[in-house]
Amino acid sequence: MGISAYVQIKAPTVSEEAQEKVLKALRLIEGVREAHLTSGIYDFIAKVEGENIGIIGQLIAEKIHSIENIKSSVTSFILK
């Protein structure tokens, strides 16, 4: 059984088209179970799953942060 986390993502985009591109890219990543556009401090939230913290860290660093317009993220691991 793996672990899950929520990744809150800052991706300041100016157009609806750019937002849709980010959402589509997030949803195509293996390990991303959900991705949504949100209001508030963060622009998107994604629920990710992996075998361990290292796999999730790699997914975020190599795949999520490679998406155009993504500037930063904060990850919260799900404990229960």
C-alpha positions in Angstrom: 0.0 0.0 0.0 1.3 3.4 -0.9 0.9 6.9 0.5 -1.1 9.9 -0.6 -0.5 13.6 -0.5 -2.2 16.9 -1.5 -0.1 19.2 -3.6 -1.2 22.8 -3.6 0.2 24.6 -6.6 0.9 28.2 -7.6 0.6 28.7 -11.3 -0.3 32.3 -12.0 -1.9 32.3 -15.4 -3.8 35.0 -17.1 -6.1 33.1 -19.4 -8.6 30.3 -19.1 -6.8 28.5 -21.9 -3.5 28.5 -19.9 -5.4 27.2 -16.8 -6.9 24.3 -18.9 -3.4 23.4 -20.2 -2.1 23.1 -16.6 -5.1 21.0 -15.6 -4.7 18.7 -18.6 -1.0 18.3 -18.0 -1.5 17.5 -14.3 -4.2 15.0 -15.0 -2.0 13.1 -17.5 0.8 12.5 -15.0 0.9 8.9 -13.7 0.4 9.1 -9.9 -1.9 12.1 -10.0 -5.3 10.9 -8.9 -7.2 14.2 -9.0 -6.4 17.7 -10.1 -8.6 20.8 -9.7 -8.5 24.6 -10.3 -9.1 26.3 -6.9 -9.6 29.8 -5.5 -7.5 31.3 -2.7 -3.7 31.4 -2.2 -3.0 28.4 -4.5 -4.3 28.1 -8.0 -4.5 24.3 -8.3 -4.6 21.3 -6.0 -3.7 17.7 -6.9 -4.0 14.5 -5.0 -1.0 12.3 -5.7 -0.1 8.7 -4.7 3.1 6.8 -4.7 4.9 3.9 -3.0 6.8 6.1 -0.7 7.8 9.7 0.1 10.7 9.6 -2.3 8.6 8.6 -5.2 6.1 11.4 -4.5 9.0 13.9 -4.2 10.4 12.8 -7.5 6.9 13.0 -9.2 6.5 16.6 -7.9 10.1 17.7 -8.7 10.4 16.1 -12.1 6.9 16.0 -13.5 4.6 18.6 -11.8 7.3 21.3 -11.7 8.1 20.8 -15.4 4.7 22.0 -16.4 4.7 25.4 -18.0 3.5 28.2 -15.7 3.9 26.2 -12.4 6.0 28.4 -10.1 5.8 26.6 -6.7 4.0 24.1 -4.6 3.4 22.9 -1.0 2.8 19.3 -0.2 0.8 17.9 2.7 1.0 14.1 3.2 -2.3 12.4 4.2 -1.8 10.7 7.6 -5.2 9.1 8.2 
